[in-house]
Amino acid sequence: MELNANMIAGPSTSTEAMDLENRHGAHNYHPLPVVLDRGKGVLVWDIEGKEYYDFLSAYSAVNQGHCHPAIVKAMVEQTEKLTLTSRAFYSSNLGKYEQFVTEYFGYDKVLPMNTGAEAVETAIKIARKWAYDVKGVPANAAKIITCSENFHGRTTTIVSFSTDDVATGGFGPYTPGFEVIPYNDIDALRSAVADSNVAGFLVEPIQGEAGVNVPDDDYIRAAHKICMEANVLFMADEVQTGIARTGALLATCGNCTCSGSCERQASFVKADLLILGKALSGGAYPVSAVLADEAIMSVIHPGQHGSTFGGNPVAAEVAIAALSVVRDEDLALNARTLGAHFRDGIEDIASECSLIKLVRGRGLLNAVIINDSPDSSTAWDLCVAMKDNGLLAKPTHGNIIRFAPPLVITKEQLDDCLEIIRKTFKEFEK
């Protein structure tokens, strides 16, 4: 039977929607049993109209809140004008965006892509090319140092240096050229970069998917210094931690809340290769980027890397709008202030609830470690219970719940959410 779009009715209930996905989609995710239909700011609604606070933010893609009017406006206006040219031609949008984003973050050049994994792959290619053309590493001998418990994406190259058995199992043979060292271990890094064939050190300033692993205060700065001394590129994956999520424009900026380069930022870390995605578009459109200065980015020549959609007109306008919202609404400062308030609130709940073992995080990227085995269903069951009480969060690594609301959240809304968490945990403990 020949089908057309008009013959396929959309689901009218959450049950119907979940059944459609289960029957016709690959089972590569295990979603919480809720079907979202619309969103605004920090709130989302399911098909039946029930309201929830979103405390996942599409893994930090919607830092600016769901359907921010300035971002939606930019996207709609551009889609009515021109959506795609490919890079076979110039567009009137791309150069404007490239100037905006490089000045915003303090770099010479940007290579635009679409997804976070694509941006990581791009950075790996740039680092290897730099190693051969500039550092003088013998052909095909370049190495990238990565960290245990990393999460940089799910392509075959990226999972080749993952330490997560679920991510790697059954997908070999694996791509060579990577060495994994312990995260937050300066001595291990110093030893690894002693190899003259090392091109770069790829690291998340805070490991989000691993359960918001926050390193020692001086780890990133010390790692950057070691890389500089060894002539190794410091590659910061800020796909999840960047764009104000941790209370600074970038997690590598420490507590700086500026938008763009400044004297205070310079006293922290400027990555040789900065990898961005997710909130670069406010969750409205796939946009990612790798930023670097001329001496590094100049190793890439026509035909050596590209993307049909990378840097397209819609992406350019959406990213400008998304970054403008972060700056104009002081979202880094809001994340920094309310993040501290959230952790204080969870500590207070923990004092009367034995289910909470530990809270950790920075800004509005936080995690609660549940006092149970990673093999237990406790964290999942708690998330289902919180969903029933009007708050959406998701477990990671078994017994860890990540809490990361849109950065536009207010103190009043956050206090309301803390009460939902308190009520759920206390009810669950009975």
C-alpha positions in Angstrom: 0.0 0.0 0.0 1.4 3.4 -1.0 1.4 5.9 1.9 1.6 9.7 1.9 2.0 12.0 4.9 -1.7 12.8 5.0 -2.6 9.2 5.6 -0.4 8.9 8.8 -2.3 10.3 11.8 -0.2 11.7 14.6 -0.6 10.2 18.1 -3.3 11.6 20.3 -2.1 10.1 23.6 1.2 9.5 25.2 0.6 5.7 25.0 0.1 5.9 21.3 3.2 8.0 20.8 5.4 5.6 22.7 4.0 2.6 20.9 4.7 4.2 17.5 8.3 4.8 18.5 8.7 1.3 19.8 7.3 -0.3 16.7 9.0 1.9 14.0 12.2 3.3 15.6 15.5 1.7 16.5 15.8 1.0 20.2 19.0 3.0 20.7 17.6 5.0 23.6 15.8 4.2 26.8 13.6 7.3 27.4 11.7 8.2 30.5 8.0 7.3 30.0 6.9 10.8 29.1 5.9 12.2 25.7 6.6 15.9 25.3 4.5 18.0 23.0 5.5 21.6 23.5 7.9 23.8 25.7 8.4 27.3 26.8 11.4 28.5 28.9 12.0 25.9 31.7 8.6 24.2 31.2 7.4 21.5 28.9 4.0 19.8 28.5 3.1 16.3 27.4 0.4 15.4 24.9 -2.3 15.3 27.6 -1.3 18.8 28.7 0.5 18.0 32.0 3.2 20.5 32.9 6.8 19.6 33.9 10.0 21.4 34.8 12.7 20.3 32.4 15.9 19.5 34.4 17.8 17.9 31.6 17.7 20.7 29.0 18.3 18.3 26.1 21.7 17.5 27.6 22.4 21.3 27.9 21.3 22.1 24.4 18.5 24.4 25.5 20.5 26.6 28.0 18.5 29.5 26.7 15.2 27.8 27.4 12.7 26.1 25.1 11.6 28.1 22.1 13.3 31.3 23.1 11.5 33.9 21.0 14.6 35.7 19.7 16.1 32.4 18.5 12.8 31.2 16.9 12.4 34.6 15.2 15.9 34.4 13.7 15.3 30.8 12.5 11.8 31.5 11.0 13.0 34.7 9.2 16.0 33.0 7.7 14.1 29.8 6.6 11.7 32.0 4.6 14.7 33.6 2.8 17.4 31.0 2.2 18.0 27.7 4.0 21.0 26.0 2.3 23.6 26.8 -0.4 26.3 24.2 0.5 29.8 25.6 0.8 30.2 25.4 -3.0 29.1 29.1 -2.9 29.5 32.0 -0.5 26.4 33.1 1.5 25.6 36.5 2.9 25.3 35.0 6.4 28.4 32.9 7.0 31.0 35.6 7.1 28.9 37.6 9.5 28.5 34.6 11.8 32.2 33.7 11.6 33.2 37.2 12.6 30.6 37.2 15.5 31.6 33.8 16.9 35.3 34.3 16.7 35.2 37.7 18.4 32.7 36.3 21.0 35.2 33.6 22.1 38.4 35.3 21.2 39.8 33.2 18.4 41.0 33.9 14.8 39.1 31.2 12.9 36.1 28.9 13.1 35.3 25.7 11.2 31.5 25.3 11.3 29.8 21.9 11.6 26.4 20.5 12.7 26.7 18.1 15.7 28.9 17.7 18.7 30.3 14.5 17.4 31.2 16.0 14.1 32.9 18.9 15.9 35.0 16.4 17.9 35.9 14.5 14.7 36.9 17.8 13.1 39.1 18.7 16.0 40.9 15.4 15.8 41.5 15.8 12.1 42.9 19.4 12.7 45.2 18.2 15.5 46.6 15.3 13.4 47.1 17.6 10.4 48.9 20.1 12.6 51.1 17.4 14.1 52.3 16.4 10.6 52.5 19.8 9.0 53.8 21.9 12.0 55.2 19.7 14.8 56.9 17.3 12.4 55.3 14.0 13.6 56.0 11.1 11.2 53.2 10.2 8.9 50.4 8.2 10.4 52.1 8.2 13.9 50.1 11.1 15.6 48.5 10.2 18.9 45.7 11.9 20.8 45.5 11.5 24.6 42.1 11.1 26.0 40.7 10.4 29.5 38.9 7.5 31.1 35.1 7.8 31.5 35.1 10.3 28.6 32.1 11.0 26.4 32.8 12.8 23.2 30.1 11.2 20.9 29.2 7.9 19.3 30.9 7.7 16.0 33.2 4.7 15.4 36.3 6.8 15.9 35.1 8.3 19.1 33.9 5.1 20.7 37.3 3.6 19.9 38.7 5.6 22.9 35.7 5.2 25.2 36.0 3.3 28.4 32.2 2.5 28.5 31.6 -1.1 27.6 28.1 -0.3 26.4 29.4 2.3 23.9 32.2 0.1 22.6 30.9 -3.5 22.8 30.3 -5.0 19.3 31.5 -2.0 17.3 35.1 -3.0 16.6 37.6 -3.0 15.0 38.5 0.3 16.7 40.4 3.3 15.3 44.0 3.4 16.4 45.9 6.5 17.4 44.5 7.2 20.9 45.8 6.7 24.4 43.5 6.8 27.4 44.8 8.0 30.8 43.0 8.6 34.1 40.9 11.7 34.3 42.1 14.4 36.8 45.6 12.8 36.9 48.3 15.4 36.1 51.2 12.9 36.5 49.6 10.6 34.0 49.2 13.4 31.5 52.8 14.5 32.0 54.0 11.0 31.3 51.8 10.6 28.2 52.8 13.8 26.5 56.5 12.9 26.8 56.0 11.0 23.6 57.0 13.3 20.8 54.3 11.8 18.6 51.5 13.2 20.7 49.4 15.8 18.8 46.8 16.8 21.3 45.1 16.2 24.6 41.3 15.9 24.3 39.4 16.6 27.5 36.1 17.6 29.0 36.6 20.4 31.6 33.8 18.6 33.5 32.7 15.1 32.5 28.9 15.4 32.1 27.8 12.0 30.9 30.1 10.3 33.4 28.0 11.9 36.2 29.3 15.5 36.4 32.8 14.6 37.4 34.4 17.8 38.5 38.2 17.7 38.5 40.5 19.4 41.1 40.4 23.2 40.9 43.8 23.4 39.3 43.6 20.4 37.0 42.6 22.2 33.8 45.1 25.0 34.2 47.9 22.5 35.1 47.0 20.3 32.1 47.0 23.3 29.8 50.5 24.3 31.0 51.8 20.8 30.5 50.5 20.7 27.0 52.1 24.1 26.2 55.4 22.9 27.5 55.3 19.7 25.5 54.1 21.4 22.2 50.8 19.5 22.4 47.5 21.0 21.5 45.0 21.4 24.4 41.6 20.4 23.0 38.7 21.4 25.1 35.4 19.6 24.5 32.9 22.1 25.7 29.9 20.8 23.8 28.0 20.2 27.1 29.9 22.5 29.5 30.2 25.5 27.3 27.8 28.4 26.6 27.3 29.5 30.3 26.2 26.1 31.7 28.8 26.0 34.5 28.5 29.6 35.6 31.1 30.9 33.1 31.0 31.4 29.4 33.3 28.4 29.2 34.1 25.9 31.9 37.8 26.5 31.0 37.3 30.1 32.1 37.0 29.2 35.7 34.4 31.6 37.3 34.7 34.3 34.6 31.2 35.4 33.5 32.2 37.5 30.4 31.1 36.9 26.9 34.3 36.8 24.9 38.0 37.3 25.8 38.9 39.6 28.7 41.8 40.0 31.1 40.3 37.7 33.7 39.6 35.0 31.1 43.2 35.2 29.9 44.4 34.3 33.4 42.6 30.9 33.0 42.8 28.7 30.0 42.4 29.4 26.3 42.2 26.0 24.5 44.2 25.6 21.3 41.1 23.9 19.9 37.7 24.8 21.4 34.9 22.4 20.5 31.3 23.7 20.8 27.8 22.4 20.0 24.4 22.0 21.7 23.6 25.4 23.2 25.4 27.1 20.3 21.9 27.0 18.8 19.8 27.1 21.9 18.5 23.7 20.9 16.6 25.1 17.9 18.9 23.7 15.1 22.0 21.5 14.8 25.0 23.8 15.1 28.5 23.0 16.2 31.9 24.6 15.7 35.7 24.2 16.2 37.6 27.4 17.0 41.3 27.9 16.8 43.8 30.6 16.0 45.3 31.0 12.5 48.5 29.1 13.2 46.5 25.9 13.9 43.5 26.3 11.6 45.6 27.2 8.6 46.7 23.6 8.2 43.2 22.8 6.7 43.0 23.4 3.0 40.1 23.1 0.4 38.9 19.6 0.0 40.4 18.3 3.2 37.3 18.7 5.4 33.7 19.9 5.0 30.0 19.5 5.4 27.1 20.1 3.2 25.1 21.7 6.0 27.9 23.1 8.1 27.7 26.9 8.3 24.4 27.0 6.4 22.4 30.3 6.5 19.9 29.1 9.1 22.6 27.8 11.4 24.5 31.1 11.1 21.5 33.3 12.1 20.3 30.9 14.8 23.8 30.7 16.4 24.2 34.5 16.5 20.8 34.8 18.1 21.5 32.1 20.6 24.9 33.6 21.7 23.3 37.0 21.9 20.7 35.7 24.4 23.4 34.2 26.6 25.2 37.6 26.7 22.1 39.9 26.9 20.4 37.9 29.6 23.5 37.3 31.8 22.9 33.6 31.7 26.4 32.7 33.0 25.9 34.8 36.1 22.4 33.3 36.6 23.8 29.8 36.3 26.6 30.6 38.7 24.3 32.1 41.4 21.4 29.6 41.1 23.8 26.7 40.8 25.2 27.4 44.3 21.7 27.9 45.6 20.7 24.5 44.1 23.6 22.6 45.7 22.8 24.2 49.1 19.2 23.1 48.7 20.2 19.5 47.9 22.6 19.5 50.8 19.7 20.5 53.0 17.5 17.7 51.6 20.4 15.3 52.1 20.5 16.1 55.8 17.1 14.6 56.2 17.2 11.9 53.5 19.7 9.0 53.5 19.1 8.3 49.8 21.4 11.2 48.8 25.1 10.3 49.1 26.6 13.3 47.5 25.9 16.3 45.3 28.5 17.8 43.0 28.7 20.2 40.1 29.4 23.7 38.9 26.9 26.3 37.9 23.7 24.6 36.8 25.4 21.4 35.8 24.9 19.2 38.8 24.5 15.6 39.8 23.2 13.8 42.9 24.8 10.4 43.7 22.2 8.0 45.0 23.1 5.9 48.1 22.6 2.6 46.3 24.5 0.3 43.9 25.0 1.4 40.3 23.3 -1.8 39.3 20.1 -1.0 41.2 17.0 0.7 39.7 16.8 3.3 42.5 17.9 6.3 40.4 15.6 5.4 37.6 12.7 4.8 39.9 13.3 8.2 41.5 13.3 9.9 38.2 10.0 8.2 37.3 8.6 9.4 40.7 9.8 13.0 40.1 8.2 12.9 36.7 4.9 12.0 38.3 5.4 15.0 40.6 6.2 17.4 37.7 10.0 17.4 37.2 12.0 15.7 34.5 15.5 14.4 35.1 17.4 11.4 33.9 19.9 9.0 35.6 23.3 8.2 34.2 25.8 5.5 35.2 23.2 3.7 37.2 23.1 5.5 40.5 23.6 9.1 39.5 20.9 11.7 38.6 21.9 14.7 36.5 20.1 18.0 37.2 20.6 20.6 34.5 17.7 23.0 34.0 17.6 25.8 31.3 19.7 28.7 32.5 16.7 31.1 32.3 15.2 29.5 35.4 14.4 31.9 38.2 15.0 31.5 41.9 11.3 31.1 42.6 11.1 28.3 40.0 14.2 26.7 41.4 12.8 26.7 44.9 9.6 25.1 43.6 11.8 22.4 42.0 13.7 21.8 45.2 10.5 21.2 46.9 9.5 18.6 44.3 12.8 16.9 44.7 12.4 17.0 48.5 8.9 15.6 48.4 9.8 12.8 46.0 12.9 11.7 47.8 11.2 11.7 51.2 8.1 9.8 49.9 10.4 7.3 48.1 12.3 6.7 51.3 9.3 5.6 53.3 
